[in-house]
Amino acid sequence: MKEILNFVSIISAFIFGVGFLYIIFDLTIGKIKITQSKFEWNGLQIKDFIFLAISAIIILSFFDFVKPY
């Protein structure tokens, strides 16, 4: 049971961190006209995928996940 709770905790922290960094990127760098593109896939632009990838790389490379249980 502790392994399941640890897994849920780590996944939720990862999703929160990536989402937070994505919002910061989108509100700052995403407003620059160069990052806007005409190509969209289900409402997502290319910059959205790039920001998500950069956010995930930052979280995975600079932070260690600690098991709370």
C-alpha positions in Angstrom: 0.0 0.0 0.0 2.9 2.4 0.8 4.3 1.8 -2.7 1.0 2.9 -4.3 0.8 6.0 -2.1 4.4 6.9 -3.0 3.7 6.4 -6.7 0.6 8.6 -6.5 2.4 11.2 -4.6 5.4 11.3 -7.0 3.1 11.4 -10.1 1.0 14.2 -8.6 4.0 16.3 -7.7 5.5 15.8 -11.2 2.2 16.8 -12.9 1.9 19.8 -10.6 5.5 21.0 -11.2 5.2 20.5 -15.0 1.9 22.3 -15.1 3.2 25.2 -12.9 6.3 25.7 -15.1 4.1 25.4 -18.3 1.8 28.2 -17.0 4.8 30.4 -16.2 6.3 29.7 -19.7 3.0 30.4 -21.4 2.4 33.6 -19.6 5.9 35.0 -20.2 7.6 33.5 -23.3 4.3 32.4 -24.9 3.2 36.0 -25.3 6.0 36.8 -27.7 4.8 37.0 -31.2 7.5 34.7 -32.6 6.2 31.8 -30.5 2.7 32.0 -32.0 2.0 29.6 -34.9 -0.8 29.0 -37.3 -0.6 25.2 -36.9 -2.9 23.8 -34.2 -3.8 20.3 -33.1 -6.9 20.1 -31.0 -6.3 23.7 -29.8 -2.6 23.1 -28.9 0.1 24.9 -30.7 3.7 23.7 -31.2 4.9 26.0 -28.4 2.7 24.1 -26.0 4.4 20.8 -26.7 7.8 22.5 -26.5 7.0 24.2 -23.1 5.7 20.9 -21.7 8.9 19.1 -22.8 11.1 21.8 -21.3 9.1 21.8 -18.1 9.4 18.0 -17.8 13.2 18.1 -18.4 13.6 20.8 -15.8 11.7 18.9 -13.2 13.4 15.6 -13.9 16.9 17.0 -14.0 16.9 19.5 -11.1 14.6 17.8 -8.5 14.7 14.6 -6.6 11.4 12.9 -5.7 11.3 12.0 -2.0 9.0 9.2 -0.8 6.7 10.6 1.8 5.5 7.3 3.2 
